[in-house]
Amino acid sequence: MISQRYFDEILFYHEGGVDVGDVDAKAERLKIPTGEEPSAEVVKEKLVSKVPSEKQPSLTSFVLSLYKFYKELHFAYLEINPLVMLKDNSVVPLDMAAKLDETASFLCAQKWGEVDWPPPFGRAAYPEEALIRDMDGKTGASLKLTILNEKGRVWTMV
């Protein structure tokens, strides 16, 4: 699942294995316009139609539940690989990679729990940056501070 500016996109590939190749080129895709919710019929038709019919209801339900989870917790990206179905048609995600939308922390901080956001690559955060990041998490406004040169005398306000 990937969030774009005007839509979310769900990619699903029904085959697995080590030599899958370019999944982006092979995957079934479902674009969901911002503010809309996919129906079970659309998920079944667009994403899981190549899965054996007896497994489609469980997989459709899983995709819909996962998308609801994705939206409620403000993910920007969510990948599950591999995803397996057991003989009883239960769905088990074995590995996951995800990116949260840090700007939604004021909405989701309690749901997320303690999330340690990494400092920009290659340096530790300054105390002033940590203070602004803490303030950003407590307000609906977007507050950001990145110190480029600690001895600099020019401040830019955007």
Rosetta blueprint (number, residue, H / E / L):
1 M L
2 I E
3 S E
4 Q L
5 R L
6 Y L
7 F E
8 D E
9 E E
10 I E
11 L E
12 F E
13 Y L
14 H L
15 E L
16 G L
17 G L
18 V L
19 D L
20 V L
21 G L
22 D L
23 V H
24 D H
25 A H
26 K H
27 A L
28 E E
29 R E
30 L E
31 K E
32 I E
33 P E
34 T L
35 G L
36 E L
37 E L
38 P L
39 S L
40 A H
41 E H
42 V H
43 V H
44 K H
45 E H
46 K H
47 L L
48 V L
49 S L
50 K L
51 V L
52 P L
53 S H
54 E H
55 K H
56 Q H
57 P H
58 S H
59 L H
60 T H
61 S H
62 F H
63 V H
64 L H
65 S H
66 L H
67 Y H
68 K H
69 F H
70 Y H
71 K H
72 E H
73 L L
74 H L
75 F E
76 A E
77 Y E
78 L E
79 E E
80 I E
81 N L
82 P L
83 L E
84 V E
85 M E
86 L L
87 K L
88 D L
89 N L
90 S L
91 V E
92 V E
93 P E
94 L L
95 D L
96 M E
97 A E
98 A E
99 K E
100 L E
101 D L
102 E H
103 T H
104 A H
105 S H
106 F H
107 L H
108 C H
109 A H
110 Q H
111 K H
112 W H
113 G L
114 E L
115 V L
116 D L
117 W L
118 P L
119 P L
120 P L
121 F L
122 G L
123 R L
124 A L
125 A L
126 Y L
127 P H
128 E H
129 E H
130 A H
131 L H
132 I H
133 R H
134 D H
135 M H
136 D H
137 G L
138 K L
139 T L
140 G L
141 A L
142 S L
143 L L
144 K L
145 L L
146 T L
147 I L
148 L L
149 N L
150 E L
151 K L
152 G L
153 R L
154 V L
155 W L
156 T L
157 M L
158 V L
